[in-house]
Amino acid sequence: MDYMIRATAGNNQIRAFAVTAREMAETARQFHNTSPVATAALGRLLTGGVMMGWMMKGEKDLLTLQIKGDGPLGGITVTADSAGHVKGYVNNPQVLIHANARGKLDVAGAVGRGMLQVIKDLGMKEPYVGSCELQTGEIAEDLTYYFAVSEQVPSSVGLGVLMEKDNTVRQAGGFMIQLMPFTPDEVIDRLEKKLASVDSVTAMLDRGMTPEQILEELLGEFGLEMNEKLPVSYRCDCSRERISQALISIGKKDLQEMIDDGKPIQVNCHFCNKNYEFTVDELRELLKKAAR
C-alpha cells in the first residue's frame, strides 16, 4: 500500500515528506500503456505532485504541475489534491529513446528543454501560477529549482522510478526536504553533506526501505519527528456528469455542429483513458441546458 509521511526535524527548522508510490506509478502505466521512459517521467512527477498536494491546506485545494518540453515526450500534466490523490498523463506515452550515458532511462532526453508550471487552485478568484525554466529535465532537480526561485524555499527533492524487465514498475517513491527561514548555516551545511552522501531514492526503496526509514536515513541526526501518515493513490474522478458539464461549457455553436453531424461522439478522459459516448439525442439535451 502506497503512503506518505510528513515529518519535521532540527527544532521545526526542517520539514520533510517521503512517499512510496509503486502502485500509483504502476496504475498510471496500466491506464496509459506508457513506455518505460514515459512511465519513469510520469511516475516521478506524480510522486512530486502528491507530496506538493499535501502541502496545501484546504480540502478542495487543487495543484496542477505541467512540464512542457521540446523532447519527444511532448509534455506531462499531473493534478493532485490535498488528500493524497493524484492523476496525470504524458502527451506521447509510447516514446522510446536510448538509455543515457549511465545506462539509465533517459528522462531528461525524453523531456528536453522547456518550462515547468505550477498552478494552485486555492479557492480564490484567481489561481496561483508559478513557473520556471527546466534545469535538467530530470524532474527532481527542476522541482528543487522551482521551490528556490518561485517560492523562495530552499529544498532538496529526490524522485525515482525503477522498472522491472517486463516493463512494469518495480519501485517508485521520493522525498522532499525544505528549510524554514532562519535555519542556521551550520545545519544547512550538515544537511547538504548528508544529502550528498546518501544513495538514490530507488536504491533505498529497492533495499526495502519504507518512507519512515528513508527520512531516518536523511534526517535521523537532526532530531527527526514523524508527524503524520497518509495513504496515497492514483485516482481519476471523471464521470459522465463531469464530461456532460464540460460539453455544455464548450458553447451552443459547437454543440449544434456536433448535432448537425448526426453521429454519436466519443469523449476520452486524458487521465484514465475512459471513453464516454453521447448520442445525438443526448447532445440535444445538453444543448437545451446550454441555452438556459
C-alpha positions in Angstrom: 0.0 0.0 0.0 1.4 3.4 -1.0 1.6 6.0 1.7 3.3 9.3 2.6 4.9 10.5 5.8 5.2 14.1 6.9 7.9 15.0 9.4 9.9 17.8 11.0 13.5 18.0 12.2 16.0 20.4 13.6 13.6 22.1 16.0 11.0 22.6 13.3 13.5 24.3 11.1 13.3 21.4 8.6 10.1 20.0 7.2 10.1 16.8 5.2 8.0 14.4 3.2 8.6 10.9 1.9 6.4 8.6 -0.1 6.3 5.2 -1.6 4.5 5.2 -4.9 4.9 1.9 -6.7 1.2 1.1 -7.0 0.5 4.7 -8.1 3.1 4.6 -10.9 2.0 1.1 -12.0 -1.7 2.2 -12.1 -0.7 5.2 -14.3 1.4 2.8 -16.6 -1.6 0.5 -17.0 -4.1 3.3 -17.8 -1.8 4.9 -20.4 0.2 1.9 -21.6 3.4 4.0 -21.3 6.8 3.1 -22.5 9.5 2.6 -19.7 10.9 6.1 -20.1 7.4 7.7 -20.2 6.5 5.6 -17.1 9.6 6.9 -15.3 8.9 10.6 -16.2 5.2 10.4 -15.3 5.9 8.4 -12.1 8.4 11.0 -10.9 6.1 13.9 -11.5 3.1 12.0 -9.9 5.3 11.4 -6.8 6.4 15.0 -6.6 2.8 16.2 -7.2 1.3 14.0 -4.4 3.8 15.4 -1.9 3.2 19.0 -3.0 -0.5 18.4 -2.9 -0.2 17.5 0.8 1.4 20.9 1.5 -1.9 22.6 0.6 -4.3 23.3 3.5 -7.8 23.3 2.1 -9.9 20.2 1.4 -10.8 21.5 -2.1 -7.4 22.9 -3.0 -6.0 21.5 -6.3 -2.5 21.5 -7.6 -1.5 21.1 -11.2 2.1 20.5 -12.4 2.8 20.9 -16.1 6.0 20.2 -17.8 6.3 21.4 -21.4 9.5 20.4 -23.1 10.8 20.1 -26.6 11.8 16.4 -26.2 9.8 13.6 -27.8 7.6 13.2 -24.6 5.9 16.5 -25.5 4.7 17.3 -22.0 3.5 15.9 -18.7 0.5 17.0 -16.7 -0.2 16.0 -13.1 -3.1 17.0 -10.8 -3.1 16.4 -7.1 -5.4 17.2 -4.2 -4.5 17.7 -0.5 -5.8 14.3 0.5 -3.2 12.0 -1.2 -5.0 11.5 -4.6 -3.1 12.2 -7.8 -3.6 11.7 -11.6 -1.7 12.5 -14.7 -0.8 11.8 -18.3 2.0 12.3 -20.8 1.4 13.7 -24.3 3.3 10.9 -26.1 3.1 7.8 -23.9 4.8 5.5 -26.4 8.2 7.3 -26.6 11.2 5.1 -27.0 14.7 6.5 -26.7 18.1 5.1 -26.0 19.4 4.9 -22.4 21.6 7.7 -21.2 25.4 7.5 -20.7 24.9 5.9 -17.4 22.7 3.2 -18.9 19.6 4.6 -17.2 16.3 5.6 -18.6 16.9 9.0 -20.2 14.1 11.0 -18.7 15.9 14.3 -19.4 16.3 13.4 -23.0 12.6 12.5 -23.3 11.5 15.7 -21.6 14.0 18.1 -23.3 14.3 21.8 -22.6 11.3 23.9 -21.7 9.2 25.1 -18.7 7.7 23.8 -15.5 4.4 25.4 -14.4 2.8 25.1 -11.0 -0.9 26.0 -10.7 -2.5 26.1 -7.3 -6.3 26.5 -7.2 -6.8 27.5 -3.6 -10.5 28.6 -4.0 -9.6 32.2 -4.6 -10.8 34.2 -7.6 -7.5 33.5 -9.5 -5.3 30.5 -9.1 -1.6 31.0 -8.1 0.7 30.3 -11.0 4.4 29.9 -10.7 6.8 28.8 -13.4 10.5 28.3 -14.1 12.7 27.0 -16.8 13.6 23.3 -16.7 17.1 22.9 -15.4 17.8 19.3 -16.3 14.5 17.7 -17.3 15.2 15.0 -14.7 12.2 16.5 -12.7 13.5 16.3 -9.1 16.1 19.0 -9.8 13.5 21.0 -11.7 11.2 21.0 -8.7 14.1 21.9 -6.4 14.8 24.9 -8.6 11.2 25.9 -8.8 10.9 26.0 -5.0 14.1 28.1 -4.8 13.1 30.7 -7.4 9.3 30.8 -7.3 8.6 30.2 -3.6 12.0 31.1 -2.1 12.1 27.9 -0.1 15.5 26.1 -0.2 14.6 22.5 -0.8 16.0 19.1 -1.8 13.8 16.8 -3.9 14.6 13.2 -4.7 12.3 11.2 -7.0 12.8 7.8 -8.5 11.1 5.1 -10.6 12.7 1.7 -11.2 11.4 -0.7 -13.8 11.2 -4.5 -14.0 12.5 -6.4 -17.1 8.8 -6.8 -18.2 8.4 -3.0 -18.0 6.1 -3.0 -15.0 7.1 -0.7 -12.1 9.4 -2.3 -9.6 9.8 0.7 -7.2 8.7 4.3 -7.1 8.9 7.0 -4.5 10.6 10.1 -3.3 11.3 12.7 -0.7 11.1 16.5 -0.2 13.1 18.3 2.4 12.5 22.0 2.9 14.3 24.6 5.1 12.3 27.1 7.0 13.5 30.7 7.1 16.3 31.4 9.7 17.7 27.9 9.6 21.3 28.3 10.9 24.1 27.9 8.3 25.7 25.1 10.2 22.5 23.0 10.0 22.3 23.7 6.3 26.0 22.7 5.8 25.5 19.4 7.7 22.3 18.7 5.8 24.0 19.3 2.4 26.8 17.0 3.3 24.3 14.3 4.4 22.3 14.6 1.2 25.4 14.3 -0.9 26.4 11.1 0.8 23.1 9.1 0.6 22.0 6.6 -2.0 19.5 7.3 -4.7 15.8 7.1 -3.8 15.4 3.9 -6.0 18.4 2.2 -4.4 16.9 2.9 -0.9 13.4 1.7 -2.0 14.9 -1.4 -3.6 16.7 -2.2 -0.3 13.1 -2.4 1.1 13.3 0.9 3.0 10.0 2.5 4.0 9.3 6.3 3.8 10.0 6.4 7.6 13.4 4.7 7.1 14.3 7.0 4.2 13.6 10.1 6.4 15.5 8.4 9.3 18.5 7.9 6.9 18.3 11.5 5.7 17.4 13.4 8.9 17.9 11.0 11.8 20.8 13.0 13.2 18.7 16.2 13.1 16.1 15.2 15.7 13.5 13.8 13.4 9.9 13.8 14.4 7.3 11.9 12.4 4.1 13.9 12.4 1.5 12.2 10.1 0.9 9.3 7.7 -1.4 9.4 4.7 -2.4 6.7 2.2 -1.8 7.9 -1.4 -3.3 6.6 -4.7 -3.8 7.3 -8.4 -7.4 8.3 -8.7 -9.3 9.8 -11.6 -12.6 11.4 -10.6 -14.0 11.7 -14.1 -17.7 10.8 -14.5 -20.4 11.1 -17.2 -21.8 14.1 -15.3 -18.5 15.9 -15.3 -18.0 15.2 -19.0 -21.6 16.5 -19.7 -20.7 19.7 -17.9 -17.6 20.1 -20.0 -19.6 19.6 -23.2 -22.2 22.2 -22.0 -19.3 24.7 -21.3 -18.0 24.5 -24.9 -21.0 26.5 -26.0 -24.1 26.3 -28.2 -22.4 26.7 -31.5 -20.0 23.8 -31.2 -22.7 21.5 -29.7 -25.1 22.4 -32.6 -22.3 21.4 -35.1 -21.9 18.0 -33.4 -25.7 17.5 -33.5 -25.8 18.5 -37.2 -23.1 15.8 -37.9 -25.8 13.3 -36.9 -23.4 10.9 -35.3 -22.7 10.0 -31.7 -19.5 11.5 -30.3 -16.9 9.9 -28.0 -15.1 11.9 -25.4 -11.9 10.5 -23.9 -10.6 11.3 -20.4 -6.9 12.2 -20.6 -6.3 10.9 -17.1 -7.7 7.4 -17.2 -8.3 6.8 -20.9 -12.0 6.0 -20.3 -14.3 6.8 -23.2 -17.8 8.3 -22.8 -20.2 8.1 -25.7 -23.0 10.7 -26.3 -25.8 10.0 -28.8 -27.3 12.8 -30.9 -30.4 12.9 -28.6 -28.2 13.3 -25.6 -26.3 16.1 -27.3 -29.7 17.8 -27.9 -30.5 17.6 -24.2 -27.1 19.2 -23.4 -27.8 21.9 -25.9 -31.1 22.7 -24.1 -29.1 23.0 -20.8 -26.5 25.2 -22.5 -29.2 27.5 -23.8 -30.7 28.2 -20.3 
